[in-house]
Structures are given as structure tokens and as C-alpha cells.
Amino acid sequence: MRMLNDVTRRAAFTGLALAGSIVPVARSFARSRKISPHDEGASPAGSLTVAARSPWQVNAAAVTPGGVLFLGLPRFSREAQTPSLVRVEDDGSLTPFPGGTWGAWKPGEDGRDAFVMVNTIHIFHDGTLWAVDQGTPDESEPAPGAQKLVRLDPRTGSLLAVLRFGPEILPAGARLNDLRIHDNMIYLTDSGLGAIIVHDLTSNRTLRRLSHSPSTRMQTTMRGSGGRELKDAGGQRPQVHSDMIELSADGQWLTWSTPSGPVRRIATAALADEKLDEAALEGLVQTLHDIPTIGGTAMDTQGNLYLSDSENRSIEIFTPGGERVLLARDERLSSPDALFIAPDRTLYVPAAQIENLAQQHEGDDTRQPPYLVLSMPLPEAVGPHPLGDAVTGRSPETGLSNFYGIEHVAMTVPDHDAAVRFLQEAFGATLLYTHIKKSDPPATAEHVSKINALAPGTEMIAASQIRFANGPNIEIFELRGYGREQAAGINDMGLVHFSVIVDDIKAAAARFEKAGGAMHSADGPFDLGFNEVGEGNTNWFGQTPWGTWIEFMTFRSPIRYDPGARAERWFPARG
């Protein structure tokens, strides 16, 4: 954990459910009974092994869907030399990521386009890497723009987005700490002053909620191994406010805690409801669990809350029923920090040794590199309690359908460049990327007919993806060799198909054919190309009984945007 006197922890970006009614819940919501997993007879359910070693202090780990491990490296003093973010290579070596100036900040620089104090990293369902930068390595105020949320392509290191907030969201003393995302909503904690920050990626709306509330302010003393009080040489104790943050798998509930507890939660719909003032919002907060001092949390799809217990060097779980059970105990877990459940259900935990910093250890720095990141495969259950998968920020399937909405429609136009200008001028549309340029060799029927039924003798000479406000995207094509001018197939003028996002493209195709549709080519689905190439990015065209083309698509990897793109491709909310 990063404490306020030189250490304030990770910043959270999470998803928000905007719809739904608010049902007040009594504040006397029953707390779980305090069952100690360290009582005589308690035994761990698993054991930890070393996943990575670092010469720099580590407080966060995240793993891509492809199994690549990244580490977040905090800068706990101005003298600390750290690359801030690294990729763990197959041989265990660490490569600064994305490299260049991002990992080369020095005191005196503004830190706007470099990592200053990375307090957490995370990877969600889309496979991109998010990093929360507090913008200052100590108690001084960050330079303008230095405190930020950075999104990176983990394959290439390309910068996908940087989010910064003004003083109405981050007043003096605020420190972004931890991050979670659900669909288009980002949730963050402010551990400097105490607050929950909610950002809607679609509308670009940001709210600061529960600011200075007793529910987001630290109430009790933080402790280290064996219950030792954390304090500096002068007896000053760290003050870390709202820190750890989690979302339920369906995005309906936001859970948070200060390092010394208690654990609380609130409905995400309430946080998004601007008609609720702070007093009304406070009345909807539920207190769930008293806890020891912790360094991090995770949540699984069964609703289990995982805790990294700093006092007992252990990882524990609060079940949905409120029982506290032991998962692992290990003497190497000195200040276990941010927990991360990987797609393969491996749990990662860095042993950050924060309790050994001089400012937490009465002036005596007892840290001992290398710093370890430990891991263990999650069992299917602990005793009678089933354990779930990682909560990725994507709504689970409803059981009725895995169709979520129209993602884009496509049209063929006589002049690509003129059409782009018209759409920009008439509708304020945003050009996201041009994946076939007129200066490139054309895409011929020989190349793409198997995928999208482009007629023989026809060539695609230009194609772009365009964002239309908050609705579906529009893809436009310019062809050489039109069939007929009335809208029909992909080689005709006008709207030619629309696309739907699905979880399982083969299951969706089977349902489509059962209903009377026909899939184009028995060889589908196909891997996407150009700017959309990536593991799990696929498509497959089908035709309705009346001839309209529909493109089924899955996206599991990031999209590469053109330099200067001012928006991201829209995707419908899941669930």
C-alpha cells in the first residue's frame, strides 16, 4: 500500500450501471461475524510459488489473456530509481514498458507524459493495460496533468488513451488509488481525501461521490505483521482513505475499504444518480465486514471477496454468506498488496514490503530485495465454498441470448474522402481509422471474397471506421467495379450490412442458421486483419432469408487507432 506520508495507494477505474431504480437499504446491514482463519485448526487451502522477482519494489501485477505478466513499480521517494512499469519476460527478466520517456521521469520534470508514481495496474476484458499514476512520489501536489489514468496496448506499448481530471474531481490533496471497470464505466478511489470517482467513457461524464464521507475516511490504525502499529520515527501514523475497490460480476455493486476497514458497498446505480445528494447517498452505504489491515483485494464471479492480510501474512476470503476462510499463509507475504485473478484462475499477489519502509517502521528501512510476486492456482472450492473466475468488467450472459446490440453498420459510397467530410460536417462524426487507404494496394475479391462475399472483379480501394456520437459506428467503403447502384450486397451502393457483438460466434451462427439464416463460407469464423488484428478478434458473415447481410463479431484484443484519433470505437454494453 502507498501511504499518504510518502505512500498513498492505487487508483481505481471501474464500470457503472446507469440504469435501474434505487432501493434504500438499512444501514444496519448485518456485518459478517468475525471468524479468524488463524485460530487453532485453521489450515490453508493452497500454497504460493514465486511468479516473478524484481530489484524494484512491486505493489501490483496484471496478466493479459495471453498470459503475459506485467508489474507496477511504485516510486516511494524522490531518490528511488524505477522504470515504473515492466513486462516479465519468459526468462524472468524485466523489460521497462512501454519504455522511452514513460519510464524515465526525474525530479523537477512535470510528469505529464511520463510515469511518476504508478500506484496500480490492471487488465480487464478487452486485454488492454491500465495504469494509475498519482503524479507525485511524496506529499507534494502533483504538477498539472501528472496525475492520470493511462491505457496501453500490452502487445506494442502503443498509447491508447490518457484520462485526466480537473480540480472539481481531484481537489488539492486527492490521490487516485485503485481502479475497476465495468462495460463503459470506470470507478476509482481517492485515498488522499476519501471519495469514489465515477467516469462514463461513453458520455465523458465524471462524478466525485462520497467525498470526505465517514464511509471513505480511515477510522482505525494501520498495522503490519503481528499487529505492529505502522508509524515513522516521529510516531506519525499513515493516513490512507478509500483504497481497495471491487465490482460485482454484474456491475451492480461497488465494494470498497480503507486499509484498516471496514468493508462497505453501495449500488452503482445510486452512485450514478445525480438526483441523490451526498446525505442521501451516505444513507445507502452498507457496512459488510470488519477486517485486519489489508493491502489489496480481488473479487470472483461467485461473489467471494479476497483479502491480502498484512497483519497475518495471508490471503483470506469473505464468502457471499459472510464467512471468513483462509486461502493461503506464507511468511514471504510481507505487506501483501494488490491481488489479481488471471483469466486462467491463477491468483497473483506482490509482497510489497511496505511495512518495512522507514516511514512505516519507526525510521528503520528493513526492506530486502528482491521483491517477490507470488502466485497460486485457485482451487474449485475452499471447503463447502465454491470459488469463481476473474471478474473482468464484462456483464455475464443473461441466459436468454448472447446478442448485445448493433456495433456498426456499413455502406458503400462513390467517393470515400468526400463521404468522410460530409459525415463529419453534417453529423460531427469522428474518423477513428482508415484501414484501407487509397495509397495502399486495393483489397481484391481474390483476397476477401471468402470473408465478405465481395464480387469477382471488384476491388476495395478505401475503407474507414467512423464513430457516430453515442450510437453504433459506421464503416464506409469505396469500391472499383460496382454491381448495381441500389443497396444490396457489399459491392452495391448504400447500407450493405450491420454487425452484432457476440460472446460465442459459433453458437451465434448455429442459432442464426436454425432460425433460417445462412452463414457465408463453411470455413468461418475468420481472424480480423488490418487495425483490428489480434487474438480473439474474429468475424463471420451471414445472410438473412431476405438477403440482408449481418456480420457476427468478437473482440478479445485491443484495436490499433490511427495517430490523433480523438475517440474510441463504440461497443454495446453487455448484459
Secondary structure, 3 states (H helix, E strand, C coil): CCCCCCCCCCCCCCCCCCCCCCCCCCCCCCCCCCCCCCCCCCCCCCCCEEEEEECCCCCEEEECCCCCEEEECCCCCCCCCCCCEEEECCCCCEEECCCHHHHCCCCCCCCCCCCCCEEEEEECCCCCEEEEECCCCCCCCCCCCCCEEEEECCCCCCEEEEECCCCCCCCCCCCEEEEEEECCEEEEEECCCCEEEEEECCCCEEEEECCCCHHHCCCCCCECHHHCECECCCCCCCCCCCCEEEECCCCCEEEEECCCCCEEEEEHHHHHCCCCCHHHHHCCCEEEECCCCEEEEEEECCCCEEEEECCCCEEEEECCCCCEEEEEECCCCCCECCCEECCCCEEEEEECCHHHCCCCECCCCCCCCCEEEEEEECCCEECCEECCCECCCCCCCCCCCCEEEEEEEEEEECCHHHHHHHHHHHHCCEEEEEEECCCCCCEEHHHHHHHHCCCCCCEEEEEEEEECCCCCEEEEEEEECCCCCCCCCCCCCEEEEEEEEECCHHHHHHHHHHCCCEECCCCCCEECCHHHCCCCCEEEEEECCCCCEEEEEECCCCCCCCCCCCCCCCCCCCC
